[in-house]
Amino acid sequence: MPVIRLAVLVLLCAAPAIAQDRLSPEQFLDIVANRTAAFATFPDRQPVGTEQFLSRDRTVWARANGTCAYGAVTADEGQICFDYDDDAPGIRHCWVPFLRDARLFVASVDDLGEVQEVVDISDDPVACTQVPIS
């Protein structure tokens, strides 16, 4: 795990000319709790999905294809992690949130090099093509 954290730190430091500030999971949740955040790949801004933060520890994740799942949110060593009901047991998706030029991003701890931008935050619920798995 330390190698992964080091790689994320290298990724976050890769663009020294651009101002960026790492956020704690709590700071990230302060921004998105009880709201809905739309995520897109960076830098090409392809839609990934929309996450409705029902509370600071529960979400509904709506993928770009319209399928949905409930998620449990935890903070772990400076990372925000998600466990989705439709993933295999033990699968977690962990991210390091940060600001760059007043824009909100997350860098994956699992898939090194993957960065997503929060392209919209609203009060709208997610749209699902089926009822989320509980």
C-alpha positions in Angstrom: 0.0 0.0 0.0 2.8 2.5 0.7 3.9 2.2 -3.0 0.4 3.1 -4.1 0.3 6.2 -1.9 3.7 7.2 -3.1 2.5 6.9 -6.7 -0.5 9.0 -6.0 1.7 11.7 -4.4 3.9 11.6 -7.5 0.8 12.0 -9.7 -0.4 15.0 -7.6 3.0 16.6 -7.9 3.3 16.0 -11.6 2.1 19.4 -12.6 3.9 21.8 -10.3 3.0 24.9 -12.5 -0.7 24.4 -11.7 -1.9 25.3 -8.2 -3.3 22.4 -6.4 -4.4 21.6 -2.8 -5.0 18.2 -1.4 -8.3 17.9 0.5 -9.1 15.6 3.4 -12.0 13.3 3.0 -13.9 15.4 5.5 -13.3 18.5 3.4 -14.5 16.7 0.3 -17.6 15.6 2.1 -18.2 19.1 3.3 -18.6 20.1 -0.4 -20.7 17.2 -1.6 -22.7 15.9 1.4 -26.5 15.9 0.7 -25.7 17.0 -2.9 -25.2 15.3 -6.3 -21.8 15.4 -8.0 -21.2 14.6 -11.7 -17.8 13.1 -12.5 -15.9 13.1 -15.8 -12.5 11.8 -16.9 -9.7 14.3 -16.9 -8.5 15.9 -19.1 -11.0 14.9 -21.9 -14.2 15.3 -19.7 -15.9 12.1 -20.8 -18.9 11.4 -18.4 -18.1 8.7 -15.8 -21.2 8.9 -13.7 -23.1 10.9 -11.1 -23.0 10.3 -7.3 -25.8 11.4 -5.0 -24.4 11.8 -1.5 -27.4 10.8 0.6 -25.4 11.5 3.7 -21.7 11.6 4.6 -21.6 7.8 4.6 -24.1 6.6 2.0 -24.5 7.3 -1.7 -26.2 6.3 -4.9 -23.8 5.9 -7.8 -25.3 6.3 -11.3 -22.9 5.2 -13.9 -22.8 6.9 -17.3 -24.8 3.9 -18.7 -27.6 4.5 -16.2 -27.1 1.5 -13.9 -27.0 2.4 -10.2 -25.8 1.0 -6.9 -25.8 2.1 -3.3 -22.4 2.9 -1.9 -20.9 3.1 1.6 -18.4 5.9 2.1 -15.5 5.7 4.5 -12.4 7.9 5.1 -9.2 5.9 5.3 -5.7 7.5 5.8 -6.5 10.6 3.8 -8.5 8.8 1.2 -12.2 8.7 0.5 -13.3 5.1 -0.2 -16.5 3.7 -1.7 -17.9 0.2 -1.3 -20.7 -0.4 -3.8 -23.4 -3.0 -3.3 -23.0 -4.5 -6.7 -19.2 -5.1 -6.5 -17.7 -8.3 -5.3 -17.1 -8.5 -1.5 -13.9 -6.7 -0.5 -13.7 -4.4 -3.6 -13.2 -0.8 -2.6 -12.7 2.3 -4.7 -10.4 4.8 -3.0 -9.6 8.4 -4.1 -7.5 11.3 -3.0 -9.5 14.5 -3.4 -7.8 17.8 -4.4 -8.4 21.2 -5.8 -6.6 22.5 -8.8 -7.3 26.1 -10.1 -10.5 26.2 -7.9 -11.8 23.0 -9.6 -12.5 19.8 -7.7 -10.8 16.5 -8.6 -10.2 13.0 -7.3 -7.2 10.8 -8.1 -7.6 7.1 -8.0 -5.5 5.1 -5.5 -6.6 1.9 -7.2 -6.1 2.8 -10.9 -2.9 4.8 -10.9 -3.1 7.7 -13.2 -6.9 7.9 -13.3 -8.1 11.4 -12.4 -11.7 12.5 -12.5 -13.1 16.0 -12.3 -16.3 17.0 -10.5 -17.9 18.9 -13.4 -21.2 19.7 -11.6 -22.7 19.8 -8.2 -26.4 20.1 -7.9 -29.4 19.2 -5.7 -30.9 17.0 -8.3 -31.3 13.3 -7.6 -29.5 10.7 -9.8 -31.4 9.1 -12.7 -31.2 5.3 -12.7 -32.4 2.9 -15.4 -33.2 0.4 -12.7 -33.7 0.4 -8.9 -30.3 0.4 -7.2 -29.2 -2.8 -5.6 -29.6 -2.6 -1.8 
